[in-house]
Amino acid sequence: MSDKSFSVSETRFVFPGARRRAALARRLAVNPAAKVAAFVTAAAFVLIVSLAPLASFVIEGWLRQDIEIRSRLIARSVRNHLLASGPESSLDLGRYLEQMVEDERLLALGYCSDAGVMLHATASMPKSISCRDFGAGKTNAFDVDSRPDPRAHVNAVSVGAGPTAGRLVVVHDLSFIDERSRKASYYTILALTGVTMALGLLATSVVLMATRGWARSVRSAILAPRAEEALKPLQAELPGGRDFRALLQALRVERKFTEGIYVEWSPATLGQLLAEELPQARVVIVSNREPYIHNYADGKPTLQIPASGLVAALEPVMRACGGVWVAHGSGAADRETVDEYDRIAVPPNDPAYSLRRVWLSDEEQDGYYYGLANEGLWPLCHIAFVRPNFREQDWSHYVAVNRKFAEVVIEEAECDDPIVLVQDYHFALLPRMIRDRLPNATIIAFWHIPWPNSETFGICPWREQIIDGLLGSTILGFHTQFHCNNFIDAVDRFMESRIDRETGSITLRGHETMVRPYPISIEWPPSALANQLPVEECRKELRRRLHLGDDMRIAIGIERFDYTKGVLDRIRAVDAFLSLHPEWLEKFVFIQAAAPTRSKLPVYSSLQAEARRLVDEINGRHGRNGWKPILLEIRHHEQGEVYALFRAADVCIVSSLHDGMNLVAKEFVAAREDEQGVLILSSFAGASRELSEALIVNPYDAHGMAEAIQEALKMPSGEQRERMRLMRELIRRDNVYSWAAQMLLHAARLRKSERLHRLIGQ
Ligand code: F6P
């Protein structure tokens, strides 16, 4: 058992996206329409507060008018007093004025002669006021700051005539005006705020009630398992909602990162994942087969893309990730097209990463590739009843070539903790060799072919070394859980290690490897679809090229000419079909396109010869009037041609005797945007675990396959559509970017965890 406290399957990822999502969800938890109502209320409040000084200005104006009126009233009363008591009674006037200022709002009174002399003034008259202030051409009213007394308003009013003529100086206490206008502002604000708040609350509740359903949908959509999809239609009801769009984006990223089943993994999102989860990481891919081969045509280097599932899957991933791809330079013109460091930027017309070619001698190639890899491990891992051959010399070359590639990887890593993606059975020893030199590297090894049960694997003379080599990886991936289980059984049987079957963890000499299934897929949408003619045109074009009648039904098979693909069995099934259903004679054709591969090995060359012989024999038996039921095209087909064939066909037959995944099946489905066509698929291909809407067959059962062809040709268009839709949806979602993303996500998690363990010294 592993003693570490985490495992990939139990991992709970915490991503920045999650925090962002929570914050945004909180913001959106209040219905935006209600937010608008609240905003309007707040704006009204601000307006009221800013208008308050205006209210106090108006009130002050009113009070000043009041003061003027009071001043005139006082003056009239003084005049009456003077008229009644005569000019001599000045002592009496003084007393009279003192009596009048007992009024609390009247600060002082004074009486000025026309000559500008203060004849009488109450004791409270501020020293700063003199009769000279009211001479000709001077103002009759002004404010003074009579501190320490309160602010005052001074007003001079003409009183009497003749000998009593003079001016009454009235000094009003202004502090009451200040007090009153303050109170007026206060009560105005209070009243208006109350009214606005009441109206605002009313409006908000009306809006909330009216849109309660919408808010509920948003909240439950946020919590839904497919939140981003559930939210999309709601967005239309709130066009331009920035928070909304941000939430959708955050959900997209979080979902991709946490669940790994997000529907739209693409080059962009994969790039984003690398940038966010593995920043600055150096990515190095190693495979035997190179993605671009240069061969000579008419004496000039010509580019060729090999017929390889591995290349079809990994090339788009590398275009998205960048980095370097280390592979065997197998093309005749390969050396001519690299730079001094054996590198070439690819894809040649739009470089996105670097291809580093490794050169092998013929001897190395014979021992490592043809010998150990393809005569030993290939038949060992595939149940196709071809005996594996193990030769000591091949093994020596295999070890040496693995070491050679390890050196190149270390050179290309440029750091001590690169992410190295080791591909396939050609490099079983590479993970350990790299681990020994770069202990901090994150090594993800992927075994593209099946892993046999431990009895079968046990016949390999170097079984321990192979397992030990693979357990140098951080993560070891297979297409299916079944193959993972077989590998773990082999480790259990042949090695001293600690195994946790529940989490797929194997610890050997203190190093832990996670063994997990990652079903490989294809890019979506496939770039080979870009320049395709409409399906009907593809069909016409193929019929024209092969001289087929307009109503001829077409079935196809496309792959490398490998005995594991069940090509002979498929041909026999077509024979059985025509024997069982002679009504299809002259109305049906089966086209087998096969790229020659590993032809140097006798088992491959005899397969081609046997296929030719069998086709001739069947065509001789069933053929008539220039019609041949089976057309065999043994040559390399470019991707565009392959997709054109997929589009032209009624039926595609994938009859592998044993296959890790089989991407032809997925490519056929991806090629059919018209949602028509039937896939017949071997139950022994990994793809059958996912594409269960295909007609699943046993390739060893010719009769069963023949009936499947009949069923496919008779299948109503509606049923074809239903099946195709389900399969297309699956491939669209679980595309090759998703495949790479799952591994990189797990690697990122383990990498962080390992760093933490190193840091705390465990
Ligand atoms: O199926 C296993 C596999 O390695 C694929 O990944 C690849 O498409 C194929 O074999 C290629 O074989 P080769 O490179 O020998 O032609």
Residues whose N, C-alpha, C, O or C-beta is under 5 A from the ligand:
A	BS01	F6P	R289 A307 S308 G309 L310 D424 H448 I449 T597
